[in-house]
Amino acid sequence: MSKVLNVIILITVFAFSQAQVLAQTRERSEVSVTYKWKLEDLYVSDEAWNKAKQELAAQFDEVSGYQGKLASSASELLACLEFDSRVSKEFGRLYSYASMKSDEDTRNSEYLAMKQEMQQLGTDYNSKAAFITPEIAKMDKGKIDTFIGQERGLKIYKMTLYDIQRKKAHTLSEKEEKILAEAGLLADGPSSIYTVFSNAELPYPEITLSDGTTAKLTKAGYSRHRASPNRKDREAVFQAFWETFTKFKGTFGTQLYANVKKDMFYTRTRGYESSLQSALDKNNIPTEVYMALIENVTNNLDSFHRYLNLKKRMLGVETLKYSDVYAPVVKGIDLKYTFDEAKELVLDSVKPLGSSYGRVAAKVFEDRWIDVYPTPGKRSGGYCNGSAYDVHPYILLNYNGQYDDVSTLAHELGHAMHSYYSNKNQPYPTADYSIFVAEVASTFNEALLIDKMLKEIKDDDTRLSLLMNYLDGIKGTVFRQTQFAEFELRIHEKAERGEPLTGDVLNEIYGEILKKYYGHDKGICHIDDLYAVEWAYVPHFYYNFYVYQYSTSFTASTALAEKVLGKEKGAVGKYIEFISSGGSDYPIELLKKAGVDMAGAEPFNKTMAAMNRTMDEIEAILEKKGK
């Protein structure tokens, strides 16, 4: 669509409880309706969806009636933008239904076909509406200001109009933009192939665990069993899982290289210097922010290595291995929560944000905005989809009962509340917030949850478990995602130099970065060469420089959470205003209004300070316990 649709936010669920094995094999029909999302709020049936789709497609040709007229009058410009918004809004609703139906069971070809049909319809409309951006780009800012003064309705499009002016140097002619729009038919190929292959058709291995049970190492099974307290089981899981990916590294490498070449195609045709610049310019993010993140993390690997040494100490192993990094470090503590218990914990944790926020959060559960449990064929991981502007956000989970799953629930609820408040308080043209700020609300909620847990739990062993869980979050969100960001940068730079990206080359690049981060050469954590294929496991590499925003958002949310939990005057109001702002300004400016300057080092420094304070407390407890 000419107006970018609200992005479906994806995260990786990090761990699953062994006590929930049956949930992995329970058929969807056996799950109570209470724990399934209510897609009828979008369309009451597939037939209703199909009718709405046909009605929308029938309107597409109308947009051509505005071609060549946008600069003629304020009324023509407004009429075209309003039409484009109506189409985009309904498209978002239709696509949400098709994609979420497909995600319920990725093996179901009927819903996959519906999703693909919507992708093609989006390309068709983009092609017909390709004239809009070039015509606006040709106008001068003075004329746009005059039009806004003449038509009050244009005020809500001011951000869109000014942003097109900002990027006019990278806007092509109408014919060229039409060709680029048609190229959308090909653009999602690598990602779509990866999703189907890795979720539905990859022959995942089975192994026999030390207790005699058989474990199917799908993505969900791997996430669950890599956290086994039995070291031999963990090593067997890693060996079998990554051997399977290694067998297909040529296929995965070809897919990823195709995706990188797609990024390069759009970069070159629009005249950007690099794929990184092209990706970040969409939200007016300087490339210096990306490079500074990698530099800051690299300069603070000592803090990460301190965490790994704590892990080694608490596990009582002579050599920490990569297969140990997800292991529970406190014996006898297996924090398990039913989903209803998780719901109460999360709702209680967000009370610092006020009763109004709490009432909306409760509706997420009461009105079935969440699809809770893993079932065969269901898309792995979790996400929040806020694209249905006139309805409400939806959350996909694969809940398995561990504290990590509770934290994931808090995370996705943060996304849902961000979408809810933005959709409620912003007109459609400015409701869609950027990915750069998207992860702020989610990790903010995680910070509220861990604060609640630590305030209420005094038992040393349980505190140790929660404190390490918090550090695991920093590991996974700041260090691991920056590790991914560096890999993504390196592979794009290599391809842009004209060098090939085979599975072996990707292994070499990823393995080098992995060993650097985990201190392999310093004896901090041993990395087996087999694990260099981990890049093939990460779907985020198909999202065009997405992952760095997890890290930047985490540092921003840490700074914001400290203000709210510290009861700084006006902090709650500023936070609610922030999640209500949608895309009404550029993300750097929205965060600055909320009290966080991402152009400086303060957010990152605050995160490192919080990390080291946590490790200080862990070491103090260990000393007290004589360990």
C-alpha positions as CSV (number, residue, x, y, z in Angstrom):
1,M,0.0,0.0,0.0
2,S,1.2,3.6,-0.5
3,K,0.8,4.1,3.2
4,V,2.8,1.4,5.0
5,L,0.7,-0.9,7.0
6,N,1.2,-1.4,10.7
7,V,3.9,-4.0,11.0
8,I,3.2,-7.3,12.6
9,I,5.6,-7.4,15.6
10,L,7.5,-10.6,16.0
11,I,9.6,-11.8,18.9
12,T,11.2,-15.1,19.7
13,V,10.0,-17.0,22.7
14,F,13.1,-18.1,24.5
15,A,12.1,-21.0,26.8
16,F,9.4,-23.6,27.4
17,S,8.6,-25.6,30.5
18,Q,9.2,-29.3,30.5
19,A,6.0,-29.7,32.5
20,Q,4.0,-28.6,29.5
21,V,5.0,-31.3,27.1
22,L,1.4,-32.2,26.5
23,A,0.6,-28.7,25.3
24,Q,3.0,-29.3,22.4
25,T,0.8,-32.2,21.0
26,R,-2.7,-30.9,22.0
27,E,-4.8,-30.4,18.9
28,R,-6.3,-27.0,18.4
29,S,-9.8,-28.4,18.6
30,E,-9.0,-29.5,22.2
31,V,-8.0,-26.0,23.4
32,S,-10.8,-24.2,25.2
33,V,-12.3,-21.2,23.3
34,T,-11.3,-19.0,26.2
35,Y,-7.7,-19.3,25.2
36,K,-8.2,-18.7,21.5
37,W,-8.2,-15.3,19.8
38,K,-11.6,-14.1,18.5
39,L,-11.0,-13.4,14.8
40,E,-14.7,-13.0,14.4
41,D,-14.2,-9.5,15.6
42,L,-12.5,-8.9,12.2
43,Y,-14.9,-10.9,10.0
44,V,-17.6,-13.3,11.2
45,S,-16.6,-15.9,8.6
46,D,-14.3,-16.7,5.7
47,E,-17.3,-15.9,3.5
48,A,-17.6,-12.4,5.0
49,W,-13.9,-11.9,4.6
50,N,-14.1,-12.9,0.9
51,K,-17.0,-10.5,0.3
52,A,-15.1,-7.6,1.9
53,K,-12.0,-8.5,-0.1
54,Q,-13.9,-8.4,-3.4
55,E,-15.6,-5.1,-2.5
56,L,-12.2,-3.6,-1.7
57,A,-10.6,-4.9,-4.9
58,A,-13.4,-3.4,-6.9
59,Q,-12.5,0.1,-5.7
60,F,-8.8,0.0,-6.7
61,D,-9.3,1.5,-10.2
62,E,-10.9,4.6,-8.7
63,V,-7.5,5.8,-7.5
64,S,-6.5,6.4,-11.1
65,G,-9.0,9.2,-11.3
66,Y,-6.8,11.4,-9.2
67,Q,-3.7,10.9,-11.3
68,G,-2.2,14.2,-12.5
69,K,-4.5,16.2,-10.3
70,L,-2.9,16.3,-6.9
71,A,-1.1,19.6,-7.4
72,S,-4.1,21.2,-9.0
73,S,-6.0,21.9,-5.8
74,A,-6.1,21.3,-2.1
75,S,-9.5,19.5,-2.4
76,E,-8.1,17.0,-5.0
77,L,-5.1,16.2,-2.9
78,L,-7.3,15.7,0.2
79,A,-9.7,13.5,-1.7
80,C,-6.9,11.3,-3.0
81,L,-5.2,10.9,0.4
82,E,-8.6,10.1,2.1
83,F,-9.3,7.4,-0.6
84,D,-5.8,5.9,-0.2
85,S,-6.2,5.8,3.6
86,R,-9.6,4.0,3.4
87,V,-8.1,1.4,1.1
88,S,-5.1,0.9,3.2
89,K,-7.1,0.7,6.4
90,E,-9.4,-2.0,5.0
91,F,-6.5,-3.8,3.5
92,G,-4.8,-4.0,6.9
93,R,-7.9,-5.6,8.4
94,L,-8.2,-8.1,5.5
95,Y,-4.6,-9.0,5.7
96,S,-4.7,-9.4,9.4
97,Y,-7.5,-12.0,9.2
98,A,-5.8,-14.0,6.4
99,S,-2.3,-14.0,8.0
100,M,-3.6,-14.9,11.5
101,K,-5.8,-17.7,10.2
102,S,-2.7,-19.0,8.4
103,D,-0.6,-18.7,11.6
104,E,-3.1,-21.0,13.5
105,D,-1.9,-23.8,11.3
106,T,0.9,-23.1,8.8
107,R,0.2,-26.5,7.2
108,N,-3.3,-25.3,6.0
109,S,-2.9,-24.4,2.3
110,E,-6.3,-22.7,2.2
111,Y,-5.3,-19.9,4.5
112,L,-1.8,-19.7,3.1
113,A,-3.5,-19.0,-0.2
114,M,-5.7,-16.3,1.3
115,K,-2.6,-14.6,2.7
116,Q,-0.8,-14.9,-0.7
117,E,-3.9,-13.5,-2.4
118,M,-3.8,-10.4,-0.1
119,Q,-0.1,-9.9,-0.8
120,Q,-0.8,-9.9,-4.5
121,L,-3.8,-7.5,-4.1
122,G,-1.5,-5.2,-2.1
123,T,1.0,-5.2,-5.0
124,D,-1.9,-4.5,-7.5
125,Y,-3.0,-1.5,-5.6
126,N,0.5,-0.2,-5.0
127,S,1.0,-0.3,-8.8
128,K,-2.2,1.7,-9.5
129,A,-1.4,4.2,-6.7
130,A,2.3,4.5,-7.6
131,F,1.8,8.1,-8.9
132,I,0.8,9.5,-5.5
133,T,4.3,9.8,-4.0
134,P,6.0,11.2,-7.1
135,E,3.3,13.8,-7.7
136,I,3.6,15.0,-4.1
137,A,7.4,15.0,-4.2
138,K,7.3,17.3,-7.3
139,M,5.3,19.9,-5.3
140,D,7.3,22.5,-3.3
141,K,6.8,22.8,0.4
142,G,5.3,26.2,0.1
143,K,2.5,24.9,-2.0
144,I,1.8,22.1,0.4
145,D,1.7,24.6,3.3
146,T,-0.8,26.7,1.3
147,F,-3.0,23.6,0.6
148,I,-2.9,22.7,4.3
149,G,-4.1,26.2,5.1
150,Q,-7.0,25.9,2.6
151,E,-8.2,22.4,3.6
152,R,-8.4,21.7,7.3
153,G,-8.6,17.9,6.5
154,L,-5.1,17.9,5.2
155,K,-3.7,18.7,8.6
156,I,-3.7,15.0,9.6
157,Y,-1.6,14.2,6.5
158,K,1.0,16.9,7.3
159,M,3.5,14.3,8.6
160,T,3.0,12.2,5.5
161,L,3.3,15.1,3.1
162,Y,6.4,16.5,4.8
163,D,8.1,13.1,4.9
164,I,7.6,12.6,1.2
165,Q,9.3,16.0,0.7
166,R,12.2,14.9,2.9
167,K,12.8,11.8,0.8
168,K,12.1,13.4,-2.6
169,A,15.7,12.8,-3.7
170,H,15.0,9.0,-3.5
171,T,11.6,9.2,-5.2
172,L,11.4,8.0,-8.8
173,S,9.2,8.9,-11.7
174,E,5.6,7.7,-11.8
175,K,6.6,4.9,-14.3
176,E,9.6,3.8,-12.2
177,E,7.5,3.8,-9.0
178,K,5.0,1.6,-10.8
179,I,7.7,-0.8,-11.7
180,L,8.9,-0.9,-8.2
181,A,5.4,-1.5,-6.9
182,E,5.0,-4.5,-9.3
183,A,8.3,-5.8,-8.0
184,G,6.5,-6.4,-4.8
185,L,5.2,-9.6,-6.3
186,L,8.7,-11.0,-6.0
187,A,10.0,-9.2,-2.9
188,D,8.5,-11.4,-0.2
189,G,9.6,-14.6,-1.9
190,P,12.6,-15.4,0.3
191,S,10.8,-14.7,3.5
192,S,7.7,-16.6,2.5
193,I,9.8,-19.7,1.5
194,Y,11.7,-19.5,4.8
195,T,8.6,-19.3,6.9
196,V,6.9,-22.3,5.3
197,F,10.0,-24.4,5.1
198,S,11.3,-23.7,8.7
199,N,7.8,-24.0,10.3
200,A,6.1,-26.7,8.4
201,E,8.4,-28.8,6.2
202,L,11.9,-28.9,7.7
203,P,12.5,-32.5,8.9
204,Y,13.2,-31.7,12.6
205,P,15.0,-34.5,14.5
206,E,13.9,-36.6,17.4
207,I,16.2,-37.6,20.2
208,T,15.9,-39.8,23.3
209,L,16.5,-37.9,26.5
210,S,18.3,-39.2,29.6
211,D,14.9,-40.1,31.2
212,G,14.0,-42.3,28.3
213,T,11.4,-39.9,26.8
214,T,11.5,-38.9,23.1
215,A,11.8,-35.2,22.2
216,K,10.8,-33.8,18.9
217,L,13.1,-30.9,18.3
218,T,11.0,-28.5,16.4
219,K,11.7,-24.8,17.0
220,A,9.4,-25.0,20.1
221,G,10.9,-28.3,21.2
222,Y,14.4,-27.0,20.8
223,S,13.6,-23.8,22.8
224,R,12.1,-26.0,25.6
225,H,14.8,-28.7,25.8
226,R,17.8,-26.5,25.4
227,A,16.9,-25.3,28.9
228,S,17.1,-28.8,30.3
229,P,18.8,-29.0,33.7
230,N,20.6,-32.1,32.4
231,R,23.8,-31.1,30.7
232,K,24.1,-34.2,28.5
233,D,20.5,-33.6,27.3
234,R,21.3,-30.0,26.4
235,E,24.4,-31.1,24.5
236,A,22.4,-33.8,22.6
237,V,19.7,-31.2,21.8
238,F,22.2,-28.7,20.4
239,Q,24.0,-31.4,18.4
240,A,20.9,-32.9,16.8
241,F,19.2,-29.5,16.2
242,W,22.1,-27.8,14.5
243,E,23.1,-30.9,12.5
244,T,19.7,-30.7,10.9
245,F,20.1,-27.0,10.0
246,T,23.6,-27.8,8.7
247,K,22.2,-30.3,6.3
248,F,20.2,-27.5,4.7
249,K,22.6,-24.6,5.0
250,G,22.9,-24.3,1.2
251,T,19.2,-23.8,0.9
252,F,19.0,-21.4,3.9
253,G,22.0,-19.5,2.5
254,T,20.4,-19.2,-0.9
255,Q,17.2,-17.9,0.7
256,L,19.0,-15.3,2.8
257,Y,21.2,-14.2,-0.1
258,A,18.1,-13.7,-2.2
259,N,16.7,-11.5,0.5
260,V,19.8,-9.4,0.8
261,K,19.8,-9.0,-3.0
262,K,16.2,-7.8,-2.8
263,D,17.3,-5.1,-0.2
264,M,20.2,-4.1,-2.6
265,F,17.8,-3.8,-5.5
266,Y,15.6,-1.2,-3.7
267,T,18.7,0.5,-2.3
268,R,20.2,1.0,-5.7
269,T,17.1,1.9,-7.6
270,R,16.3,4.6,-5.0
271,G,19.8,6.0,-5.0
272,Y,20.9,5.2,-1.4
273,E,24.5,4.7,-0.5
274,S,23.9,1.4,1.3
275,S,21.1,-1.0,2.3
276,L,21.5,0.3,5.9
277,Q,20.9,3.9,4.9
278,S,17.9,2.9,2.8
279,A,16.4,0.9,5.7
280,L,16.9,3.5,8.4
281,D,15.9,6.5,6.3
282,K,12.3,5.3,6.3
283,N,12.0,6.6,9.8
284,N,14.6,9.3,9.6
285,I,17.1,7.4,11.8
286,P,20.7,8.4,11.2
287,T,23.0,5.5,10.4
288,E,25.2,6.7,13.3
289,V,22.6,5.4,15.7
290,Y,23.1,1.8,14.3
291,M,26.9,2.0,14.3
292,A,27.0,3.6,17.8
293,L,25.0,0.7,19.1
294,I,27.4,-1.9,17.8
295,E,30.3,0.2,19.1
296,N,28.8,0.6,22.6
297,V,28.0,-3.1,22.9
298,T,31.4,-4.1,21.7
299,N,33.0,-1.8,24.2
300,N,30.9,-3.3,27.0
301,L,31.5,-7.0,26.2
302,D,33.3,-7.2,29.6
303,S,29.9,-6.7,31.3
304,F,28.5,-9.5,29.1
305,H,31.5,-11.7,29.9
306,R,30.9,-11.0,33.6
307,Y,27.4,-12.3,33.2
308,L,28.7,-15.5,31.4
309,N,31.2,-16.1,34.2
310,L,28.3,-15.8,36.8
311,K,26.5,-18.4,34.7
312,K,29.5,-20.6,34.8
313,R,29.9,-20.2,38.5
314,M,26.3,-20.9,39.3
315,L,26.2,-24.0,37.0
316,G,29.3,-25.3,38.7
317,V,31.0,-26.2,35.4
318,E,34.7,-26.1,34.6
319,T,34.1,-24.8,31.1
320,L,31.0,-22.9,30.0
321,K,29.7,-24.1,26.7
322,Y,27.2,-22.5,24.3
323,S,24.8,-25.3,25.1
324,D,24.8,-24.1,28.7
325,V,23.6,-20.5,28.2
326,Y,19.9,-21.4,28.5
327,A,20.3,-23.7,31.4
328,P,18.6,-23.0,34.7
329,V,21.2,-21.9,37.2
330,V,19.3,-22.3,40.5
331,K,18.6,-25.9,41.4
332,G,15.2,-26.7,42.8
333,I,13.7,-23.5,41.5
334,D,11.3,-24.2,38.6
335,L,9.0,-21.2,38.4
336,K,5.8,-22.4,36.8
337,Y,2.6,-20.5,36.2
338,T,-0.7,-21.4,34.7
339,F,-1.9,-18.9,32.1
340,D,-4.5,-17.5,34.5
341,E,-1.8,-17.0,37.1
342,A,0.3,-15.3,34.5
343,K,-2.6,-13.0,33.6
344,E,-3.0,-11.8,37.2
345,L,0.8,-11.3,37.6
346,V,1.0,-9.2,34.5
347,L,-2.2,-7.1,35.2
348,D,-0.8,-6.4,38.7
349,S,2.6,-5.4,37.4
350,V,1.1,-2.6,35.2
351,K,-0.7,-0.9,38.0
352,P,1.9,1.9,38.2
353,L,0.5,3.1,34.8
354,G,-2.9,3.9,36.3
355,S,-6.4,2.5,36.4
356,S,-7.3,3.5,32.9
357,Y,-4.4,1.5,31.5
358,G,-5.3,-1.4,33.7
359,R,-8.9,-1.5,32.5
360,V,-7.8,-1.7,28.9
361,A,-5.2,-4.3,29.7
362,A,-7.9,-6.5,31.3
363,K,-10.0,-6.3,28.1
364,V,-7.2,-8.0,26.2
365,F,-7.9,-11.1,28.3
366,E,-11.6,-10.8,28.7
367,D,-12.4,-10.1,25.1
368,R,-10.1,-12.9,23.7
369,W,-7.5,-10.8,21.9
370,I,-4.9,-13.6,22.6
371,D,-4.2,-17.0,21.1
372,V,-2.5,-18.7,24.0
373,Y,-1.2,-22.3,23.6
374,P,1.1,-24.1,21.1
375,T,-0.7,-26.6,18.8
376,P,0.6,-28.7,15.8
377,G,1.4,-26.5,12.9
378,K,0.9,-23.2,14.7
379,R,3.4,-20.5,13.9
380,S,6.2,-20.5,16.5
381,G,7.2,-17.7,18.8
382,G,4.9,-14.8,19.5
383,Y,3.8,-11.4,18.2
384,C,1.3,-8.7,18.4
385,N,-0.6,-7.5,15.3
386,G,-2.0,-4.0,15.6
387,S,-2.9,-3.6,12.0
388,A,-6.7,-3.7,12.4
389,Y,-7.2,0.0,13.2
390,D,-11.0,-0.1,13.7
391,V,-11.0,-3.3,15.7
392,H,-8.3,-4.1,18.3
393,P,-4.8,-5.6,18.4
394,Y,-4.2,-9.4,18.6
395,I,-1.5,-11.4,20.3
396,L,-0.1,-14.8,19.3
397,L,1.6,-16.8,22.0
398,N,3.0,-20.3,22.5
399,Y,2.5,-20.4,26.2
400,N,4.2,-23.2,28.1
401,G,4.1,-22.2,31.7
402,Q,7.6,-20.9,32.6
403,Y,8.4,-17.5,33.9
404,D,9.9,-16.6,30.5
405,D,6.4,-17.2,29.1
406,V,4.9,-14.8,31.7
407,S,7.5,-12.3,30.6
408,T,6.6,-12.8,27.0
409,L,3.0,-12.2,27.8
410,A,3.9,-8.9,29.4
411,H,6.1,-8.1,26.4
412,E,3.3,-8.7,23.9
413,L,0.7,-6.9,26.1
414,G,3.0,-3.8,25.9
415,H,2.8,-4.0,22.1
416,A,-1.0,-4.4,22.2
417,M,-1.4,-1.4,24.5
418,H,0.8,0.7,22.3
419,S,-1.3,-0.2,19.3
420,Y,-4.6,0.3,21.2
421,Y,-3.6,3.8,22.5
422,S,-2.2,4.9,19.2
423,N,-5.2,3.7,17.2
424,K,-7.6,5.3,19.7
425,N,-5.9,8.7,19.9
426,Q,-4.5,9.2,16.4
427,P,-6.3,9.4,13.1
428,Y,-5.4,6.5,10.8
429,P,-2.7,8.4,8.8
430,T,-0.6,8.9,12.0
431,A,-1.6,5.8,14.0
432,D,1.1,3.6,12.6
433,Y,4.2,3.8,14.8
434,S,7.7,2.8,13.6
435,I,9.5,-0.3,14.6
436,F,12.2,1.8,16.2
437,V,9.8,2.7,19.0
438,A,7.7,-0.5,18.9
439,E,9.9,-2.5,21.2
440,V,9.9,0.3,23.8
441,A,6.4,-0.4,25.1
442,S,7.0,-4.2,25.2
443,T,10.3,-4.2,27.1
444,F,8.9,-1.5,29.3
445,N,6.2,-3.9,30.5
446,E,8.9,-6.6,31.1
447,A,10.7,-4.1,33.4
448,L,7.5,-3.5,35.3
449,L,7.0,-7.2,35.7
450,I,10.5,-8.0,37.0
451,D,10.2,-5.0,39.4
452,K,7.0,-6.4,40.9
453,M,8.4,-9.9,41.3
454,L,11.6,-8.7,43.0
455,K,9.7,-6.5,45.4
456,E,7.5,-9.3,46.5
457,I,9.9,-12.3,46.6
458,K,12.4,-12.4,49.4
459,D,13.7,-16.0,49.1
460,D,17.3,-15.9,48.0
461,D,17.1,-18.8,45.6
462,T,14.0,-17.5,43.9
463,R,15.5,-14.0,43.7
464,L,18.6,-15.5,42.2
465,S,16.4,-17.2,39.6
466,L,14.6,-14.0,38.8
467,L,17.7,-11.8,38.8
468,M,19.3,-14.2,36.3
469,N,16.2,-14.1,34.2
470,Y,16.5,-10.4,34.1
471,L,20.1,-10.7,33.0
472,D,19.1,-13.3,30.4
473,G,16.7,-10.7,29.0
474,I,19.5,-8.2,28.7
475,K,21.6,-10.9,27.1
476,G,18.9,-11.8,24.6
477,T,17.7,-8.3,23.9
478,V,20.8,-6.1,24.0
479,F,23.8,-8.3,23.3
480,R,22.2,-11.0,21.2
481,Q,20.2,-8.7,19.0
482,T,23.2,-6.4,18.5
483,Q,25.2,-9.5,17.6
484,F,22.5,-10.2,15.0
485,A,22.6,-6.5,13.9
486,E,26.4,-6.8,13.3
487,F,25.9,-10.0,11.3
488,E,23.2,-8.3,9.2
489,L,25.4,-5.3,8.5
490,R,28.3,-7.5,7.6
491,I,26.4,-9.7,5.1
492,H,24.9,-6.7,3.4
493,E,28.3,-4.9,3.2
494,K,29.8,-8.1,1.7
495,A,27.1,-8.5,-0.9
496,E,27.3,-4.8,-1.8
497,R,31.0,-5.3,-2.5
498,G,30.0,-7.9,-5.1
499,E,31.1,-10.9,-2.9
500,P,28.9,-14.0,-2.8
501,L,27.0,-15.3,0.3
502,T,26.9,-19.0,0.4
503,G,25.9,-21.1,3.4
504,D,29.6,-21.7,4.2
505,V,30.4,-17.9,3.9
506,L,27.4,-17.1,6.2
507,N,28.7,-19.7,8.7
508,E,32.1,-18.1,8.6
509,I,30.8,-14.6,9.3
510,Y,28.3,-15.6,11.9
511,G,30.8,-17.9,13.7
512,E,33.4,-15.2,13.9
513,I,30.9,-12.7,15.5
514,L,29.5,-15.4,17.8
515,K,32.9,-16.3,19.1
516,K,33.8,-12.6,19.7
517,Y,30.6,-11.8,21.7
518,Y,30.9,-14.9,23.8
519,G,34.6,-14.6,24.5
520,H,35.5,-18.0,22.9
521,D,39.2,-17.0,22.4
522,K,39.4,-15.7,26.0
523,G,38.1,-18.9,27.5
524,I,34.8,-17.3,28.6
525,C,32.4,-19.6,26.7
526,H,33.3,-22.4,24.2
527,I,31.6,-22.2,20.8
528,D,31.5,-25.4,18.8
529,D,31.9,-24.8,15.1
530,L,28.7,-26.6,14.4
531,Y,26.7,-23.7,16.0
532,A,27.8,-21.2,13.4
533,V,24.8,-22.2,11.4
534,E,22.5,-20.5,14.0
535,W,21.9,-17.7,11.5
536,A,19.6,-20.0,9.6
537,Y,17.3,-20.3,12.6
538,V,16.6,-16.5,12.9
539,P,13.6,-15.3,10.9
540,H,14.4,-11.6,11.7
541,F,17.2,-11.5,9.1
542,Y,14.4,-11.3,6.5
543,Y,13.0,-8.1,8.0
544,N,15.6,-5.6,6.6
545,F,17.7,-4.2,9.5
546,Y,15.0,-4.9,12.1
547,V,16.8,-6.5,15.0
548,Y,18.9,-3.5,16.2
549,Q,15.7,-1.9,17.3
550,Y,15.2,-4.5,20.0
551,S,18.5,-3.2,21.5
552,T,17.8,0.5,21.2
553,S,14.3,0.1,22.4
554,F,15.4,-1.9,25.5
555,T,17.8,0.9,26.5
556,A,15.1,3.5,26.0
557,S,12.5,1.5,28.0
558,T,15.0,1.0,30.8
559,A,15.4,4.8,31.1
560,L,11.6,5.3,30.9
561,A,10.9,2.5,33.5
562,E,13.3,4.0,36.0
563,K,11.4,7.3,35.7
564,V,8.0,5.7,36.2
565,L,9.1,3.3,39.0
566,G,11.0,6.1,40.7
567,K,7.7,8.0,40.7
568,E,9.2,11.0,38.9
569,K,6.7,13.7,38.5
570,G,4.8,13.5,35.2
571,A,6.6,10.3,34.1
572,V,3.4,8.2,33.8
573,G,1.7,11.0,31.8
574,K,4.6,11.3,29.4
575,Y,4.7,7.6,28.9
576,I,0.9,7.3,28.1
577,E,1.4,10.3,25.8
578,F,4.2,8.5,24.1
579,I,2.3,5.3,23.4
580,S,-0.7,7.4,22.2
581,S,1.5,9.3,19.7
582,G,1.6,6.7,16.9
583,G,3.7,8.0,14.1
584,S,2.8,11.7,14.6
585,D,6.5,12.5,14.7
586,Y,9.8,10.8,13.9
587,P,10.7,8.2,16.5
588,I,13.8,10.0,17.8
589,E,11.6,13.0,18.5
590,L,8.8,11.0,20.1
591,L,11.3,9.5,22.6
592,K,12.8,12.9,23.3
593,K,9.4,14.2,24.3
594,A,9.0,11.2,26.6
595,G,12.3,12.1,28.3
596,V,14.9,9.9,26.5
597,D,17.5,11.2,24.1
598,M,18.6,8.4,21.8
599,A,21.2,10.5,20.2
600,G,23.3,10.3,23.3
601,A,24.8,7.5,25.3
602,E,22.7,7.9,28.5
603,P,20.0,5.2,27.7
604,F,22.7,2.6,27.0
605,N,24.8,3.6,30.0
606,K,21.7,3.3,32.3
607,T,21.2,-0.2,30.9
608,M,24.7,-1.2,31.6
609,A,24.5,0.3,35.1
610,A,21.3,-1.7,35.8
611,M,22.9,-4.8,34.5
612,N,26.0,-4.4,36.8
613,R,23.8,-3.6,39.8
614,T,21.9,-6.8,39.2
615,M,25.2,-8.8,39.0
616,D,26.4,-7.1,42.2
617,E,23.3,-8.3,44.0
618,I,23.7,-11.8,42.6
619,E,27.3,-12.0,43.8
620,A,26.3,-10.7,47.3
621,I,23.6,-13.5,47.6
622,L,26.1,-16.1,46.4
623,E,28.7,-14.9,49.0
624,K,26.0,-15.0,51.7
625,K,25.2,-18.6,50.7
626,G,28.9,-19.5,50.6
627,K,29.0,-20.3,46.9
